Amino acid sequence: MKTFKDLEFLPFHSDGVYARIMFKNGYGASVVKSSFSYGGKNGLYEIAVLDTDGELTYDTDVTNDVIGHLTPEQVTETMAFIQVL
């Protein structure tokens, strides 16, 4: 099971980071932290589900939107849900 520690963050805008990861089931996650993301100004992360083409999807049992204001532990929990879709 992939966790927050498996994310490889890259620079995002002038003040943030982002990572994308794909899972064995074909889904993936996009994780962002910046002044433009939900919770980023407080050092928290935002996660979105990616479909099998690597595009954002709002059509899963995980969420119908992005999920913001997450700690690294909560990012791992959300990643676990995505990996069992």
ABEGO torsion letter per residue (X at the ends): XBBAAABBBBBBEAABBBBBBBBAAGBBBBBBBBAABBGAAAGBBBBBBBBAAGBBBAABAABABBBBGBBAAAAAAAAAAAAAX
